[in-house]
Amino acid sequence: MSASGSNRSFTFASRLAMEGVDLLTIKELGGWRSLSMVSRYAHLSLSHRNQAIERLVNRAARENAQAAGVSVAP
């Protein structure tokens, strides 16, 4: 694959991943034979990785508050 083709694959897979598309779907859409190939291309930006962690932290905080009987916004 040429450098520009590789760059397009990286952009295609990364943008799909950042939109929350699962890796199996990205694999099918991109025509890759294995998930290991998808993982080479589907990299998330630092901000998307941080947002993912923030969602987990917020979810844990809501669950802990609910378990303690405290009302919290969704």
Backbone as a chain_set.jsonl record, in Angstrom:
{"seq": "MSASGSNRSFTFASRLAMEGVDLLTIKELGGWRSLSMVSRYAHLSLSHRNQAIERLVNRAARENAQAAGVSVAP", "coords": {"N": [[0.847, -1.171, 0.0], [0.504, 2.243, -0.742], [2.042, 5.224, 0.672], [0.17, 7.325, 0.832], [-2.193, 5.893, 0.598], [-2.064, 4.344, 2.89], [-2.197, 6.383, 4.778], [-4.794, 7.33, 4.305], [-6.224, 5.078, 5.102], [-5.593, 5.03, 7.817], [-6.767, 7.474, 8.644], [-9.483, 7.014, 7.97], [-10.166, 4.719, 9.559], [-9.517, 5.686, 12.131], [-11.228, 7.914, 12.431], [-13.736, 6.666, 12.347], [-13.523, 5.064, 14.658], [-13.315, 7.072, 16.619], [-15.844, 8.048, 16.484], [-17.218, 6.162, 17.772], [-17.718, 3.738, 16.552], [-17.736, 0.242, 16.463], [-14.937, -2.069, 16.521], [-15.186, -4.405, 14.945], [-17.04, -3.662, 12.994], [-15.621, -1.567, 11.79], [-13.543, -3.077, 10.746], [-14.899, -4.619, 8.789], [-15.904, -2.56, 7.108], [-13.539, -1.367, 6.244], [-12.307, -3.413, 4.957], [-10.342, -5.034, 6.044], [-8.595, -8.024, 6.999], [-8.218, -8.96, 9.561], [-8.614, -8.235, 13.09], [-6.285, -7.34, 14.205], [-5.057, -5.947, 12.174], [-6.838, -3.82, 11.92], [-6.434, -2.592, 14.369], [-3.976, -1.437, 13.971], [-4.554, 0.789, 12.529], [-6.748, 2.139, 13.668], [-6.503, 4.421, 15.657], [-7.017, 6.396, 18.524], [-7.429, 9.851, 19.213], [-5.652, 11.814, 21.659], [-7.417, 13.456, 23.111], [-9.844, 12.106, 22.76], [-9.314, 9.719, 24.09], [-8.987, 10.7, 26.666], [-11.579, 11.707, 27.109], [-13.005, 9.316, 27.129], [-12.073, 8.085, 29.484], [-12.95, 10.005, 31.287], [-15.723, 9.711, 31.027], [-16.039, 7.17, 32.187], [-15.204, 7.706, 34.827], [-17.128, 9.611, 35.594], [-19.423, 8.021, 35.409], [-18.927, 6.104, 37.397], [-18.936, 7.779, 39.622], [-21.615, 8.637, 39.619], [-22.905, 6.159, 40.038], [-21.905, 5.47, 42.565], [-22.949, 7.569, 44.083], [-25.686, 7.106, 43.775], [-25.869, 4.626, 45.032], [-25.389, 5.435, 47.574], [-27.656, 6.736, 48.081], [-28.007, 9.317, 47.191], [-29.347, 11.846, 45.181], [-28.609, 12.359, 41.798], [-27.786, 14.171, 38.803], [-28.24, 12.94, 35.443]], "CA": [[0.0, 0.0, 0.0], [1.298, 3.469, -0.807], [1.98, 6.057, 1.879], [-1.096, 8.058, 0.861], [-3.238, 4.907, 0.865], [-1.95, 4.01, 4.304], [-2.679, 7.544, 5.514], [-6.258, 7.335, 4.181], [-6.728, 3.996, 5.949], [-5.458, 5.497, 9.199], [-7.785, 8.497, 8.871], [-10.781, 6.357, 7.891], [-10.376, 3.881, 10.739], [-9.475, 6.517, 13.335], [-12.454, 8.713, 12.529], [-14.828, 5.766, 12.734], [-13.332, 4.691, 16.061], [-13.611, 8.229, 17.45], [-17.298, 8.222, 16.471], [-17.799, 5.093, 18.568], [-17.994, 2.549, 15.751], [-16.997, -0.895, 17.012], [-13.82, -2.511, 15.682], [-15.621, -5.381, 13.943], [-17.657, -2.916, 11.9], [-14.526, -0.888, 11.092], [-12.855, -4.141, 10.001], [-15.689, -4.931, 7.603], [-15.967, -1.396, 6.229], [-12.215, -1.114, 5.681], [-11.843, -4.556, 4.19], [-9.203, -5.708, 6.666], [-8.842, -9.444, 7.268], [-8.118, -9.284, 10.984], [-8.7, -7.115, 14.022], [-4.94, -6.806, 14.443], [-4.824, -4.929, 11.138], [-7.657, -2.656, 12.281], [-5.813, -1.92, 15.508], [-2.849, -0.65, 13.468], [-5.06, 2.014, 11.913], [-7.812, 2.8, 14.435], [-5.952, 5.077, 16.836], [-7.813, 7.497, 19.035], [-6.661, 11.029, 19.62], [-5.494, 11.951, 23.106], [-8.639, 14.02, 23.692], [-10.878, 11.059, 22.804], [-8.964, 8.789, 25.171], [-9.3, 11.386, 27.922], [-13.032, 11.746, 27.242], [-13.455, 7.968, 27.484], [-11.789, 7.911, 30.909], [-13.845, 10.906, 32.015], [-17.061, 9.073, 31.062], [-16.004, 6.102, 33.186], [-15.129, 8.322, 36.147], [-18.444, 10.191, 35.872], [-20.378, 6.927, 35.63], [-18.634, 5.542, 38.712], [-19.384, 8.752, 40.622], [-23.084, 8.558, 39.663], [-23.293, 4.883, 40.655], [-21.59, 5.56, 43.992], [-23.918, 8.487, 44.689], [-26.969, 6.408, 43.816], [-25.767, 3.587, 46.052], [-25.444, 6.132, 48.865], [-28.987, 7.353, 48.201], [-27.946, 10.729, 46.816], [-29.888, 12.107, 43.856], [-27.659, 13.014, 40.908], [-28.23, 14.382, 37.42], [-27.653, 11.944, 34.524]], "C": [[0.894, 1.236, 0.0], [1.153, 4.26, 0.486], [0.664, 6.808, 1.955], [-2.261, 7.112, 1.117], [-3.247, 4.499, 2.323], [-2.493, 5.143, 5.165], [-4.203, 7.62, 5.459], [-6.87, 6.246, 5.054], [-6.69, 4.389, 7.411], [-6.564, 6.495, 9.518], [-9.171, 7.883, 8.908], [-11.08, 5.59, 9.172], [-10.409, 4.713, 12.02], [-10.745, 7.327, 13.508], [-13.65, 7.859, 12.904], [-14.731, 5.391, 14.205], [-13.697, 5.845, 16.988], [-15.1, 8.566, 17.474], [-18.001, 7.085, 17.203], [-18.158, 3.838, 17.803], [-17.139, 1.405, 16.283], [-15.966, -1.409, 16.0], [-14.218, -3.542, 14.637], [-16.26, -4.696, 12.741], [-16.59, -2.181, 11.096], [-13.77, -1.885, 10.222], [-13.589, -4.448, 8.706], [-15.701, -3.77, 6.612], [-14.633, -1.128, 5.535], [-11.659, -2.265, 4.876], [-10.627, -5.268, 4.768], [-9.582, -7.139, 7.003], [-8.855, -9.783, 8.749], [-8.249, -8.027, 11.832], [-7.326, -6.531, 14.323], [-4.587, -5.761, 13.391], [-5.612, -3.664, 11.451], [-6.972, -1.884, 13.401], [-4.585, -1.106, 15.093], [-3.315, 0.714, 12.972], [-6.017, 2.801, 12.796], [-7.281, 3.366, 15.746], [-6.842, 6.235, 17.242], [-6.913, 8.659, 19.401], [-6.598, 11.071, 21.146], [-6.771, 12.489, 23.744], [-9.754, 12.983, 23.76], [-10.584, 10.034, 23.891], [-9.289, 9.42, 26.519], [-10.807, 11.446, 28.161], [-13.583, 10.386, 27.646], [-13.23, 7.709, 28.973], [-12.709, 8.778, 31.743], [-15.262, 10.331, 32.107], [-17.105, 7.973, 32.109], [-15.996, 6.665, 34.602], [-16.49, 8.904, 36.538], [-19.488, 9.114, 36.154], [-20.175, 6.321, 37.02], [-19.125, 6.476, 39.815], [-20.908, 8.715, 40.754], [-23.546, 7.282, 40.366], [-23.024, 4.899, 42.152], [-22.58, 6.459, 44.711], [-25.277, 7.819, 44.814], [-26.976, 5.332, 44.893], [-25.852, 4.196, 47.452], [-26.778, 6.828, 49.08], [-29.018, 8.822, 47.889], [-28.477, 10.871, 45.398], [-28.866, 12.854, 43.027], [-28.249, 13.175, 39.518], [-27.573, 13.344, 36.522], [-26.441, 12.41, 33.791]], "O": [[1.926, 1.261, 0.671], [0.257, 4.002, 1.29], [0.089, 6.923, 3.038], [-3.223, 7.489, 1.786], [-4.308, 4.327, 2.924], [-3.17, 4.899, 6.163], [-4.838, 7.942, 6.462], [-7.911, 6.457, 5.675], [-7.629, 4.121, 8.161], [-7.228, 6.377, 10.548], [-9.96, 8.203, 9.797], [-12.123, 5.789, 9.795], [-11.238, 4.469, 12.896], [-11.281, 7.416, 14.612], [-14.491, 8.284, 13.696], [-15.733, 5.397, 14.919], [-14.319, 5.63, 18.029], [-15.569, 9.275, 18.364], [-19.231, 7.04, 17.253], [-18.832, 2.958, 18.34], [-15.945, 1.584, 16.527], [-16.105, -1.21, 14.793], [-13.647, -3.56, 13.546], [-16.043, -5.105, 11.6], [-16.638, -2.166, 9.866], [-13.4, -1.571, 9.091], [-12.972, -4.53, 7.643], [-15.528, -3.976, 5.41], [-14.602, -0.711, 4.377], [-10.65, -2.114, 4.187], [-9.954, -6.021, 4.064], [-10.748, -7.436, 7.263], [-9.443, -10.788, 9.149], [-8.028, -6.911, 11.361], [-7.214, -5.352, 14.659], [-3.89, -4.792, 13.69], [-5.107, -2.556, 11.268], [-6.937, -0.654, 13.377], [-4.198, -0.176, 15.802], [-2.553, 1.681, 12.993], [-6.088, 4.024, 12.679], [-7.579, 2.844, 16.82], [-7.356, 6.964, 16.394], [-5.779, 8.473, 19.843], [-7.401, 10.435, 21.829], [-7.167, 12.022, 24.812], [-10.53, 12.976, 24.715], [-11.503, 9.535, 24.54], [-9.808, 8.75, 27.412], [-11.264, 11.257, 29.288], [-14.532, 10.313, 28.427], [-14.108, 7.171, 29.647], [-13.197, 8.347, 32.788], [-15.92, 10.451, 33.141], [-18.088, 7.847, 32.839], [-16.7, 6.161, 35.477], [-16.952, 8.72, 37.664], [-20.335, 9.277, 37.032], [-21.143, 6.057, 37.733], [-19.666, 6.021, 40.823], [-21.436, 8.757, 41.865], [-24.462, 7.315, 41.188], [-23.833, 4.392, 42.929], [-23.006, 6.151, 45.825], [-25.945, 7.949, 45.839], [-27.976, 5.15, 45.587], [-26.326, 3.557, 48.392], [-27.011, 7.436, 50.125], [-29.957, 9.517, 48.277], [-28.1, 10.105, 44.512], [-28.312, 13.859, 43.473], [-29.114, 12.4, 39.109], [-26.458, 12.907, 36.806], [-25.872, 11.659, 32.998]]}, "num_chains": 1, "name": "protein.A"}
